[in-house]
Amino acid sequence: MYRNGLDAYRKTGVTTADPKRLVLICYDGAIGSLKIAKEKYLSGAYEDKAKVLQRAQDFIGELDRALDFEKGGAVARNLHELYNFMTKYIMESDLKRDLNAFDKVIGMLEDLRSAWEEIFYGKTEPPCQSEPLPDLSQGRYQRAGTAVG
């Protein structure tokens, strides 16, 4: 029962978050999912690894769908290409069993997350809030009827 309440609280945190916070949540979700996928691969839990890799790709897809090409111009187009590259690179690396590629994508995502955080808040930490970022490692959160994680 406690778990259901906690999940509802976290879901509300995602569905009511401002767009800037949602961008950071998606980056955190993609990064965390890739780290978990690597752990699952190393432990031999290949079915779980596949599910978590799909979640990472879903987060990257959300970032891509959030791009505004009209307002973002060349930056949005470049991010679109980068997100497409990451998605394909993750799939190809998984087939080749190249775990170092996961680390490369994690590094790219961490760099982008830091850049957006600085753009949004002028520093590398989000503003103090009454609630922490939701734990998206289980991928149970939804927004507007579509899966976020």
Backbone as numpy.savetxt, mean C-alpha at the origin, in Angstrom:
# Nx Ny Nz CAx CAy CAz Cx Cy Cz
-15.31 -10.96 20.07 -16.13 -9.78 20.07 -15.26 -8.52 20.07
-14.23 -8.52 20.90 -13.31 -7.38 20.94 -12.70 -7.16 19.56
-12.32 -8.25 18.90 -11.68 -8.16 17.59 -12.61 -7.50 16.57
-13.91 -7.84 16.61 -14.86 -7.24 15.67 -14.97 -5.74 15.89
-14.96 -5.31 17.14 -15.01 -3.88 17.44 -13.77 -3.16 16.95
-12.61 -3.80 17.15 -11.35 -3.22 16.70 -11.32 -3.12 15.17
-11.79 -4.16 14.50 -11.84 -4.12 13.03 -12.77 -3.01 12.54
-13.91 -2.84 13.20 -14.84 -1.78 12.81 -14.21 -0.41 13.02
-13.50 -0.24 14.12 -12.81 1.02 14.41 -11.79 1.32 13.33
-11.00 0.32 12.97 -9.98 0.52 11.94 -10.61 0.82 10.59
-11.68 0.12 10.26 -12.36 0.35 8.99 -12.88 1.79 8.94
-13.45 2.26 10.03 -13.94 3.64 10.09 -12.79 4.61 9.89
-11.62 4.30 10.45 -10.46 5.17 10.28 -10.07 5.30 8.82
-10.23 4.24 8.06 -9.89 4.28 6.64 -10.97 5.01 5.85
-12.23 4.68 6.11 -13.31 5.26 5.30 -13.52 6.74 5.56
-13.09 7.24 6.72 -13.27 8.65 7.04 -11.98 9.46 6.92
-10.90 8.83 6.52 -9.61 9.53 6.43 -9.61 10.52 5.28
-8.83 11.58 5.45 -8.71 12.54 4.37 -7.87 11.93 3.25
-7.99 12.44 2.02 -7.29 11.84 0.88 -5.78 11.73 1.07
-5.17 12.70 1.71 -3.72 12.64 1.94 -3.37 11.44 2.81
-4.14 11.25 3.84 -3.91 10.12 4.75 -4.14 8.80 4.03
-5.13 8.75 3.15 -5.39 7.52 2.39 -4.22 7.15 1.50
-3.57 8.15 0.91 -2.40 7.88 0.09 -1.32 7.21 0.95
-1.08 7.75 2.12 -0.07 7.17 3.01 -0.48 5.78 3.48
-1.77 5.58 3.73 -2.26 4.26 4.12 -2.01 3.25 3.00
-2.24 3.66 1.76 -1.99 2.74 0.63 -0.51 2.41 0.50
0.35 3.41 0.67 1.79 3.11 0.64 2.16 2.16 1.76
1.67 2.42 2.97 1.97 1.54 4.10 1.45 0.13 3.86
0.26 0.04 3.27 -0.31 -1.27 2.98 0.51 -2.04 1.96
0.95 -1.37 0.91 1.76 -2.03 -0.13 3.10 -2.46 0.44
3.74 -1.59 1.20 5.04 -1.91 1.79 4.91 -3.07 2.76
3.94 -2.98 3.65 3.74 -4.04 4.64 3.40 -5.37 3.98
2.57 -5.33 2.94 2.19 -6.56 2.25 3.39 -7.21 1.58
4.25 -6.42 0.96 5.44 -6.98 0.32 6.39 -7.60 1.35
6.52 -6.97 2.50 7.37 -7.53 3.56 6.80 -8.85 4.06
5.49 -8.90 4.23 4.85 -10.15 4.67 4.98 -11.22 3.60
4.83 -10.84 2.33 4.95 -11.80 1.24 6.33 -12.45 1.24
7.33 -11.66 1.48 8.69 -12.19 1.54 8.83 -13.20 2.68
8.27 -12.85 3.84 8.30 -13.77 4.99 7.55 -15.07 4.68
6.40 -14.94 4.04 5.60 -16.12 3.69 6.35 -17.00 2.71
7.02 -16.40 1.76 7.81 -17.17 0.80 8.91 -17.93 1.52
9.64 -17.25 2.40 10.75 -17.88 3.10 10.29 -19.00 4.03
9.06 -18.91 4.53 8.54 -19.95 5.42 7.84 -21.07 4.65
7.73 -20.93 3.34 7.10 -21.96 2.52 5.59 -21.87 2.46
5.02 -20.78 2.94 3.56 -20.59 2.90 3.21 -19.90 1.59
3.29 -20.66 0.50 3.17 -20.07 -0.83 1.78 -19.56 -1.15
0.75 -20.23 -0.66 -0.61 -19.74 -0.91 -0.84 -18.41 -0.20
-0.37 -18.30 1.03 -0.48 -17.04 1.77 0.34 -15.95 1.09
1.52 -16.32 0.59 2.37 -15.35 -0.13 1.63 -14.79 -1.33
0.96 -15.65 -2.07 0.23 -15.20 -3.26 -0.88 -14.23 -2.88
-1.58 -14.51 -1.80 -2.66 -13.62 -1.36 -2.12 -12.25 -0.94
-1.01 -12.26 -0.23 -0.44 -11.00 0.25 0.17 -10.21 -0.91
0.76 -10.90 -1.87 1.27 -10.21 -3.06 0.13 -9.54 -3.82
-0.99 -10.23 -3.92 -2.14 -9.63 -4.59 -2.61 -8.39 -3.83
-2.56 -8.44 -2.51 -2.95 -7.28 -1.71 -2.00 -6.11 -1.98
-0.70 -6.39 -2.09 0.27 -5.33 -2.40 -0.06 -4.70 -3.75
-0.38 -5.54 -4.72 -0.73 -5.03 -6.04 -2.04 -4.24 -6.00
-2.95 -4.65 -5.14 -4.21 -3.90 -4.99 -3.94 -2.50 -4.44
-3.05 -2.41 -3.46 -2.72 -1.10 -2.91 -2.06 -0.21 -3.97
-1.15 -0.79 -4.73 -0.49 -0.03 -5.80 -1.53 0.40 -6.84
-2.47 -0.49 -7.13 -3.55 -0.15 -8.05 -4.40 1.00 -7.54
-4.66 1.03 -6.23 -5.42 2.14 -5.64 -4.66 3.45 -5.81
-3.35 3.40 -5.59 -2.53 4.60 -5.78 -2.61 5.07 -7.23
-2.56 4.13 -8.15 -2.61 4.46 -9.57 -3.97 5.05 -9.95
-5.05 4.46 -9.45 -6.39 4.95 -9.77 -6.66 6.33 -9.17
-5.92 6.68 -8.12 -6.11 7.98 -7.47 -5.43 9.13 -8.21
-4.61 8.81 -9.20 -3.90 9.85 -9.93 -4.85 10.74 -10.71
-4.59 12.01 -10.69 -5.36 12.99 -11.46 -4.45 13.49 -12.57
-4.64 12.95 -13.76 -3.76 13.29 -14.89 -3.93 14.73 -15.34
-5.13 15.27 -15.17 -5.37 16.65 -15.58 -4.60 17.62 -14.69
-4.69 17.44 -13.39 -4.01 18.34 -12.46 -2.54 17.95 -12.28
-2.26 16.65 -12.35 -0.91 16.16 -12.06 0.05 16.21 -13.22
-0.46 16.29 -14.43 0.39 16.40 -15.62 1.46 15.34 -15.70
2.69 15.77 -15.93 3.82 14.85 -16.12 4.10 14.02 -14.88
3.90 14.60 -13.70 4.14 13.85 -12.46 3.18 12.67 -12.38
1.91 12.91 -12.67 0.92 11.83 -12.63 1.24 10.76 -13.67
1.63 11.19 -14.87 1.99 10.21 -15.91 3.20 9.38 -15.50
4.19 10.02 -14.90 5.38 9.29 -14.45 5.05 8.32 -13.32
4.21 8.75 -12.39 3.80 7.85 -11.32 3.01 6.67 -11.87
2.15 6.94 -12.85 1.38 5.87 -13.50 2.32 4.82 -14.09
3.31 5.28 -14.81 4.29 4.36 -15.40 5.06 3.60 -14.31
5.41 4.28 -13.25 6.14 3.64 -12.16 5.28 2.59 -11.46
4.01 2.91 -11.20 3.12 1.93 -10.56 2.92 0.71 -11.47
2.79 0.95 -12.79 2.67 -0.18 -13.72 3.93 -1.03 -13.70
5.08 -0.38 -13.69 6.35 -1.10 -13.62 6.40 -1.96 -12.35
6.05 -1.36 -11.21 6.10 -2.09 -9.94 5.22 -3.33 -9.98
4.02 -3.17 -10.49 3.08 -4.29 -10.54 3.64 -5.42 -11.41
4.13 -5.08 -12.58 4.71 -6.10 -13.47 5.96 -6.72 -12.87
6.79 -5.89 -12.26 8.04 -6.36 -11.66 7.77 -7.33 -10.52
6.75 -7.04 -9.74 6.37 -7.95 -8.65 5.96 -9.30 -9.21
5.12 -9.29 -10.26 4.66 -10.55 -10.86 5.82 -11.33 -11.46
6.65 -10.66 -12.23 7.79 -11.34 -12.86 8.77 -11.87 -11.82
9.01 -11.09 -10.79 9.95 -11.49 -9.74 9.41 -12.67 -8.96
8.11 -12.71 -8.76 7.50 -13.84 -8.07 7.69 -15.12 -8.89
7.48 -15.02 -10.19 7.66 -16.19 -11.05 9.11 -16.66 -11.06
10.04 -15.72 -10.99 11.47 -16.05 -11.00 12.01 -16.36 -9.60
11.14 -16.19 -8.60 11.52 -16.40 -7.19 12.67 -15.48 -6.78
12.60 -14.25 -7.23 13.63 -13.24 -6.95 13.14 -12.34 -5.82
13.48 -12.71 -4.59 13.03 -11.95 -3.43 13.72 -10.59 -3.33
14.89 -10.44 -3.93 15.55 -9.14 -3.92 14.72 -8.09 -4.64
13.94 -8.51 -5.61 13.08 -7.58 -6.33 12.01 -7.01 -5.40
11.52 -7.82 -4.47 10.54 -7.31 -3.50 11.17 -6.16 -2.72
12.42 -6.34 -2.31 13.12 -5.30 -1.56 13.29 -4.03 -2.39
13.54 -4.19 -3.69 13.68 -3.02 -4.57 12.37 -2.24 -4.65
11.26 -2.95 -4.79 9.96 -2.28 -4.87 9.63 -1.64 -3.52
9.93 -2.35 -2.44 9.71 -1.77 -1.10 10.49 -0.46 -0.98
11.73 -0.45 -1.42 12.54 0.77 -1.36 11.94 1.90 -2.17
11.44 1.59 -3.37 10.81 2.62 -4.20 9.57 3.17 -3.51
8.76 2.26 -2.96 7.53 2.69 -2.29 7.84 3.53 -1.05
8.86 3.14 -0.30 9.24 3.91 0.89 9.72 5.31 0.51
10.49 5.40 -0.57 10.94 6.71 -1.04 9.76 7.59 -1.46
8.82 7.01 -2.20 7.65 7.77 -2.64 6.80 8.18 -1.44
6.63 7.27 -0.50 5.83 7.58 0.69 6.44 8.76 1.45
7.76 8.72 1.64 8.44 9.80 2.34 8.26 11.13 1.61
8.36 11.09 0.29 8.20 12.31 -0.50 6.79 12.87 -0.35
5.78 12.00 -0.45 4.40 12.47 -0.31 4.14 12.99 1.09
4.68 12.33 2.07 4.49 12.77 3.46 5.07 14.16 3.67
6.23 14.39 3.08 6.85 15.72 3.19 6.03 16.76 2.43
5.53 16.40 1.27 4.70 17.32 0.50 3.41 17.65 1.27
2.78 16.61 1.82 1.51 16.81 2.52 1.66 17.57 3.83
2.68 17.21 4.61 2.78 17.71 5.98 4.03 18.53 6.26
4.93 18.63 5.28 6.13 19.42 5.47 7.16 18.80 6.39
6.97 17.55 6.72 7.91 16.81 7.56 7.74 15.33 7.28
8.53 14.50 7.89 8.48 13.07 7.59 7.60 12.29 8.56
6.85 12.97 9.40 5.91 12.29 10.28 4.55 12.95 10.10
3.47 12.14 10.04 2.16 12.74 9.90 1.82 13.55 11.14
0.91 14.50 11.00 0.54 15.31 12.15 -0.02 14.44 13.26
0.14 14.87 14.48 -0.36 14.13 15.62 -1.87 13.99 15.48
-2.33 12.76 15.61 -3.76 12.51 15.49 -4.21 11.65 16.65
-5.49 11.63 16.91 -6.01 10.86 18.02 -6.03 9.37 17.74
-5.87 8.99 16.48 -5.90 7.58 16.14 -4.66 7.21 15.33
-4.11 6.01 15.55 -2.96 5.57 14.76 -3.42 5.12 13.38
-2.48 4.98 12.46 -2.82 4.40 11.17 -3.36 3.01 11.39
-4.40 2.59 10.68 -4.95 1.26 10.87 -3.98 0.18 10.43
-4.07 -0.97 11.08 -3.24 -2.11 10.72 -3.89 -2.77 9.51
-3.27 -2.65 8.35 -3.85 -3.19 7.12 -3.25 -4.52 6.74
-2.49 -5.14 7.64 -1.79 -6.37 7.29 -2.73 -7.53 7.01
-3.96 -7.47 7.51 -4.90 -8.55 7.28 -5.80 -8.31 6.08
-5.78 -7.08 5.55 -6.49 -6.77 4.31 -8.00 -6.86 4.40
-8.59 -6.51 5.55 -10.02 -6.63 5.71 -10.76 -5.32 5.57
-10.12 -4.28 5.17 -10.75 -2.97 5.18 -11.28 -2.62 3.81
-12.43 -1.97 3.80 -13.06 -1.62 2.54 -13.42 -0.15 2.53
-13.49 0.37 1.34 -13.88 1.76 1.16 -14.87 1.81 0.01
-15.97 2.43 0.24 -16.99 2.64 -0.79 -17.34 1.35 -1.52
-17.45 0.25 -0.78 -17.88 -1.01 -1.35 -16.81 -1.79 -2.09
-15.58 -1.30 -2.13 -14.51 -2.03 -2.81 -13.41 -2.33 -1.83
-12.74 -3.42 -2.05 -11.67 -3.81 -1.14 -10.52 -2.83 -1.21
-10.04 -2.42 -0.05 -8.86 -1.57 0.01 -7.66 -2.45 0.22
-7.77 -3.48 0.97 -6.63 -4.35 1.29 -6.81 -5.66 0.83
